[in-house]
Amino acid sequence: MPRILLTILLLVSSVAHANTVLILGDSLSAGYRMNADQAWPRLLAEQWHREGRNVELVNASVSGDTTQGGLQRLPPLLERHQPSLVVLELGGNDGLRGLPPPLIERNLDTMIALAGQAGARVVLTEIRLPPNYGRRYLEQFEGIFGTLAERHELPLLPFFVAPLLGENGMMMDDGIHPTAEAQPLIARQVHAFLTPYLEP
């Protein structure tokens, strides 16, 4: 293959994959009890498409996943998709199970390092738990995300469920999962936060 043609192909390839966004999350991002087309990651991808942005969004979220599960799944996802941006939305199921905060922090810390080694920028999502888990545990758990964001100098996406709590029709009966009606609101929140971190 002539060198000039190879150069052109490489340039086109790099442009085509300039913005691959990988979302690694749990049921809050997987579209729990709804069609995948209704979930906020799909709505976010559609919004970027309407704006003419060259973004490929890979939603690798799995309902019920923990930080340990995410840690196991992340390396092959990085190798396969080579994302430029990784959004980590994990830890909620760890907290609901009362797992030790140092273990949760260690798993997230390792995922952040793996993504960085793969050349991806990381956005960490803040997670909060219901208030019935006790003040001491809540303080330890919820402190994880700010600590990691500061340690690694990461953008920290505020907990996108928080504005929906108490709003009519926005939360399912379990009080944990947003409804399908809430997904466009979440997509708008995440869009406003993430768009500045896309490559030009």
BELCOR-V702937 format. One record per residue. OMEGA is omega in radians with two decimals (999 if undefined). Layout:
OMEGA / OMEGA
//
This chain:
3.12 / -3.06 / -3.09 / 3.12 / 3.10 / 3.12 / 3.12 / -3.13 / 3.12 / 3.12 / 3.12 / -3.14 / -3.11 / 3.11 / -3.07 / -3.09 / -3.09 / -3.10 / 2.97 / -3.09 / 3.12 / 3.06 / 3.12 / -3.05 / -3.13 / -3.05 / 3.12 / 3.13 / -3.07 / -3.09 / -3.08 / 3.11 / 3.06 / 3.08 / -3.12 / 3.13 / -3.13 / -3.03 / -3.04 / 3.11 / 3.10 / 3.11 / 3.10 / 3.12 / 3.13 / 3.11 / 3.10 / 3.11 / 3.13 / 3.13 / 3.14 / 3.14 / -3.14 / -3.07 / 2.96 / -3.13 / 3.11 / 3.12 / -3.12 / -3.12 / -3.12 / 3.11 / 3.13 / -3.07 / 3.10 / 3.08 / 3.11 / 3.09 / 3.11 / 3.12 / 3.12 / -3.07 / -2.99 / -3.06 / 3.11 / 3.09 / 3.10 / -3.12 / -3.07 / -2.98 / -3.13 / -3.05 / 3.00 / -3.12 / 3.09 / 3.08 / 3.14 / 3.12 / -3.10 / 3.11 / -3.10 / -3.13 / 3.03 / -3.11 / 3.13 / 3.10 / 3.11 / -3.14 / -3.07 / 3.11 / 3.10 / 3.10 / 3.12 / -3.14 / -3.13 / 3.12 / 3.12 / 3.13 / 3.13 / 3.11 / 3.10 / 3.14 / -3.14 / 3.13 / 3.11 / 3.10 / 3.12 / 3.09 / -3.12 / 2.97 / -3.08 / 2.94 / -3.14 / 3.13 / 3.07 / 3.10 / 3.04 / -3.13 / 3.02 / -3.01 / -3.05 / -3.14 / 3.08 / -3.03 / -3.07 / -3.13 / -3.13 / -3.14 / 3.13 / -3.10 / -3.04 / 3.07 / -3.10 / -2.93 / 3.06 / 3.12 / -3.13 / 3.13 / 3.13 / -3.11 / -3.06 / -3.12 / -3.10 / 2.93 / -3.14 / 3.12 / 3.14 / -3.11 / -2.96 / 3.07 / -3.02 / -3.12 / -3.09 / -3.06 / 3.14 / 3.13 / -3.06 / 3.07 / -3.07 / -3.09 / 3.06 / -3.07 / -3.13 / 3.13 / -3.09 / -3.01 / 3.06 / 3.11 / 3.06 / 3.13 / -3.12 / -3.02 / 3.09 / 3.11 / 3.09 / -3.14 / 3.13 / 3.09 / -3.06 / 3.10 / -3.12 / -3.11 / -2.99 / -3.01 / 3.12 / -3.12 / 3.07 / 3.04 / 3.13 / 999
//
